[in-house]
Amino acid sequence: MPLTFAAGPVRVRVPATSANLGPGFDALGLALGLHDDVAAEVTSGGVRVVVRGEGAGELPGDDRHLVARSMRRTFDVLGGQPAGLALECVNRIPQARGLGSSSAAIVAGVLLARALVTDGVERLDDAGALRLAAEIEGHPDNVAPCLLGGFTIAWTEPSGAGAVSLPVAEGIRPTVFVPAEHGLTETARAALPPTVPHADAAVNAGRAALLVHALTAAPALLLPATVDRLHQDYRAPGMPQTAALVAALRAAGVAAVVSGAGPTVLALTEPPADFAPGTEWQVWRLAIEASGATVARGRLGHAERGPVAAGRKS
């Protein structure tokens, strides 16, 4: 059946995410209380993207923008393309810092496109949206918490990605240390060896299982649960400041890890009050986002266009 497009705009709010969480390489993720807001509507032709906040003046304003590309990919899956699109993005998630900015853009694009088709949910259900977002991204560890919220465990079958979301134990409020420099997932992945010692794999398997328990029921175990031997040490030479900060925090008893592919550092327990990371780091204490991405009708309102620094505390 040909597509029927919804009249008027739709909007989506998508959270930042942190993946891996130490030992859970390409599997574990956490949704954080820092959001991008994006609105889109069908037009008579062309693609126009307006960006405010993070990435303004740097990200493309046409169909090369990742949200627009993800929308086009989703429309193909749904069965047709609109003549044109107009998008407004209010970005608060730092670009290329290991906080899931690309996954947020992909999830936003998938959900916006689905919402702009009158029977979009019937054509692409939530499980299908997750599979498509993971296919576009290349792995599910960030798109899963972005879509589902909370603490997620993701995996990939021959049929595509799957994920579950688990509630996080009371009292866990992450701190992120965000540097000025950018990082690239492709570069970080290129630093990983094709094989690892069996003993290291065994350590990570045990610590990843312990981390599930620690995050959901026993926060006192977060420090031993965040030990990793699969990826962080191999990536350390490419981001020495990140590696040094993780080591300093862990020496102070803080459950600190590299956030995603870096260079941001994620602390799952509170750093000591007198801990000084240095002026090159912005320090934000963030809530855990339990609900994941949300979709509504209409343009971005005053709340969605609010200060792009909302939710950050140094």
C-alpha positions in Angstrom: 0.0 0.0 0.0 1.2 3.5 -0.7 2.2 5.7 2.3 -0.1 8.3 3.7 1.8 11.0 5.5 0.7 12.8 8.6 -0.3 16.4 8.4 1.8 18.8 10.4 5.0 18.2 12.4 6.1 15.6 14.9 8.8 15.9 17.5 11.0 13.5 19.4 13.2 13.8 22.5 16.2 11.4 22.5 18.6 10.9 25.4 22.4 10.7 25.5 23.8 7.3 26.2 26.9 5.6 27.5 27.9 2.2 26.1 30.2 -0.6 27.2 30.2 0.5 30.9 33.6 -1.1 31.3 33.3 -4.9 30.7 30.1 -4.9 28.6 31.7 -4.2 25.3 29.1 -3.7 22.5 26.4 -5.1 24.8 25.7 -2.9 27.8 24.4 0.7 27.8 22.8 3.4 30.0 20.5 6.2 29.0 21.4 9.6 30.6 19.4 12.7 31.4 20.7 14.9 28.6 18.6 15.2 25.5 18.4 16.3 21.9 15.0 17.6 20.7 14.1 17.2 17.0 11.0 18.1 15.0 10.2 17.2 11.4 7.4 17.6 8.9 6.8 16.6 5.3 7.2 19.4 2.7 6.7 19.8 -1.0 10.4 19.3 -1.9 14.0 19.3 -0.7 15.5 18.7 2.7 16.2 21.6 5.1 17.8 21.0 8.5 18.2 23.8 11.1 20.6 23.0 14.0 20.9 24.8 17.3 23.3 24.0 20.1 25.9 21.3 19.7 27.1 21.0 16.1 25.5 24.3 15.0 27.5 25.6 12.1 29.3 22.3 11.7 26.7 19.7 10.8 25.1 19.7 7.3 21.8 21.5 6.8 20.6 19.2 4.0 20.0 15.5 3.3 23.5 14.6 4.4 22.5 15.2 8.1 22.3 12.0 10.0 18.8 12.5 11.2 17.6 13.1 7.6 19.6 10.1 6.3 18.1 7.9 8.9 14.6 9.2 8.1 15.2 8.4 4.4 16.3 4.9 5.3 13.3 4.4 7.4 10.9 5.7 4.8 12.4 3.1 2.4 11.6 0.4 4.9 8.1 1.7 5.4 7.5 1.7 1.6 7.9 5.2 0.2 9.5 8.6 0.3 7.9 12.0 1.0 8.7 14.8 -1.5 10.6 16.8 1.1 11.4 17.3 4.8 12.0 20.2 7.1 13.8 19.4 10.4 14.7 21.5 13.5 17.3 20.1 15.8 18.1 21.4 19.3 21.2 19.5 20.3 22.6 19.2 23.8 24.5 15.9 23.5 28.2 16.7 22.7 29.2 15.5 19.2 31.7 12.7 18.9 32.5 12.5 22.6 31.3 8.9 23.5 27.8 10.0 24.7 25.8 8.5 21.8 25.2 11.6 19.6 25.1 9.5 16.4 22.8 7.0 18.0 20.5 9.8 19.2 20.4 11.2 15.7 19.6 7.7 14.2 16.9 6.9 16.7 15.4 10.4 16.2 15.3 9.8 12.4 13.7 6.3 12.7 11.0 7.5 15.1 10.3 10.7 13.3 9.8 8.9 10.0 7.6 6.3 11.5 5.5 9.0 13.2 5.1 10.9 10.0 3.4 7.8 8.3 -0.2 7.4 9.4 0.2 3.6 9.9 3.9 3.7 10.7 3.7 1.7 13.9 1.9 -1.1 12.1 4.5 -1.1 9.4 7.5 -0.9 11.8 6.9 -2.0 15.3 9.3 -1.2 18.3 11.3 -4.3 17.8 11.7 -3.5 14.1 12.7 0.1 15.0 15.5 -1.2 17.2 16.7 -3.6 14.5 16.7 -0.8 11.9 18.5 1.7 14.2 21.1 -0.9 15.1 21.6 -1.7 11.4 22.2 1.9 10.6 24.5 2.4 13.5 26.4 -0.8 13.1 25.9 -2.1 16.7 23.1 -1.9 19.2 24.8 -0.9 22.5 23.9 2.9 22.2 20.6 2.7 20.2 19.1 0.3 22.7 19.2 2.6 25.8 18.3 5.6 23.6 15.1 3.8 22.5 14.3 1.9 25.7 15.8 4.0 28.5 17.4 2.8 31.7 20.1 0.1 31.7 20.0 -2.1 28.7 21.5 -5.4 27.6 21.7 -5.7 23.8 22.6 -8.5 21.5 22.5 -9.4 17.8 20.9 -12.4 16.2 21.1 -13.3 12.5 17.7 -11.6 12.2 18.9 -8.4 13.8 19.4 -6.7 17.2 17.4 -7.4 20.4 17.6 -5.7 23.7 16.0 -5.6 27.2 15.9 -2.7 29.6 16.3 -3.2 33.4 15.6 -0.8 36.2 18.6 0.8 37.9 19.1 0.6 41.6 18.2 3.6 43.7 21.0 6.1 44.4 23.0 5.6 41.2 23.5 9.0 39.5 26.3 9.1 37.0 29.0 11.8 36.5 30.5 12.4 33.1 33.8 14.1 32.5 33.6 15.7 29.0 36.8 17.0 27.3 36.9 19.5 24.5 38.5 17.2 21.9 36.5 14.9 19.7 36.9 11.2 19.3 35.9 8.9 16.5 34.4 5.4 17.0 36.1 4.2 13.9 39.5 5.2 15.2 38.9 3.6 18.6 37.7 0.4 17.0 40.8 0.3 14.8 42.9 0.1 17.9 41.4 -3.2 19.0 43.2 -6.4 18.2 41.5 -9.2 16.3 41.9 -11.6 19.2 42.3 -11.4 23.0 43.7 -13.8 25.5 41.2 -16.3 26.8 41.9 -15.2 30.4 41.0 -11.6 29.6 37.7 -12.8 28.0 36.9 -14.8 31.0 37.5 -11.8 33.3 35.2 -9.7 31.3 32.5 -12.3 31.2 32.5 -12.5 34.9 32.6 -8.7 35.5 29.9 -8.0 32.9 27.6 -10.5 34.8 28.5 -8.8 38.1 27.8 -5.4 36.6 24.2 -6.4 35.8 23.8 -7.3 39.5 25.6 -4.2 40.7 23.6 -1.7 38.6 20.3 -3.2 39.4 20.6 -4.4 43.0 24.1 -3.9 44.6 25.8 -0.5 43.8 28.5 -1.3 46.4 29.9 -3.7 43.9 30.3 -1.2 41.1 34.0 -0.7 41.4 35.0 -4.4 40.9 32.1 -4.8 38.4 33.6 -2.2 36.1 37.0 -3.9 35.5 37.7 -4.3 31.8 40.4 -6.1 29.8 38.8 -6.2 26.3 39.0 -2.6 25.0 40.1 0.2 27.3 43.8 -0.6 27.6 44.1 -1.1 23.8 42.5 2.3 23.2 44.5 4.2 25.9 47.4 5.2 23.7 45.0 7.1 21.5 43.5 9.1 24.3 46.0 9.3 27.1 44.2 12.0 29.1 41.1 9.8 29.2 43.1 6.8 30.4 44.8 8.8 33.0 41.6 10.2 34.4 40.0 6.8 34.5 43.0 5.5 36.4 43.0 8.4 38.9 39.3 8.0 39.6 39.6 4.3 40.1 42.6 4.8 42.4 40.3 7.1 44.4 37.7 4.3 44.7 35.4 5.6 42.0 33.8 3.1 39.5 35.0 5.0 36.4 35.2 3.8 32.8 35.6 5.1 29.3 32.2 6.2 28.0 31.6 4.3 24.8 34.6 4.8 22.5 35.6 7.9 24.5 37.0 10.4 25.1 34.4 11.1 27.8 34.8 9.4 31.1 31.8 8.0 33.0 31.8 7.6 36.8 29.0 5.3 38.2 29.8 6.2 41.8 30.3 9.7 43.1 33.8 11.2 43.0 35.3 12.6 46.2 34.3 16.2 46.9 38.0 17.3 46.6 38.7 15.3 43.4 40.1 17.8 40.8 40.1 16.4 37.2 41.7 19.6 35.7 40.3 22.5 33.7 40.3 20.6 30.5 37.2 18.6 31.7 33.7 19.7 32.0 32.0 17.8 34.8 28.3 17.0 34.6 26.2 15.1 37.1 23.3 13.5 35.2 20.2 11.5 36.1 19.5 8.2 34.5 16.8 8.5 31.8 14.3 5.8 32.5 11.8 6.3 29.7 14.1 6.5 26.6 13.0 8.3 23.4 9.6 9.9 23.4 7.5 11.1 20.4 4.7 13.7 20.3 2.8 15.8 17.8 3.5 19.4 17.0 6.5 21.6 16.7 9.2 22.2 19.3 7.9 24.3 22.1 9.5 26.7 24.5 10.6 23.8 26.7 12.2 21.8 23.9 14.0 24.9 22.6 15.3 25.7 26.1 18.9 26.4 27.0 21.2 24.0 25.3 23.2 23.7 28.5 20.2 22.4 30.4 20.9 19.4 32.6 24.7 20.1 32.9 26.3 20.9 36.2 30.0 21.6 36.7 
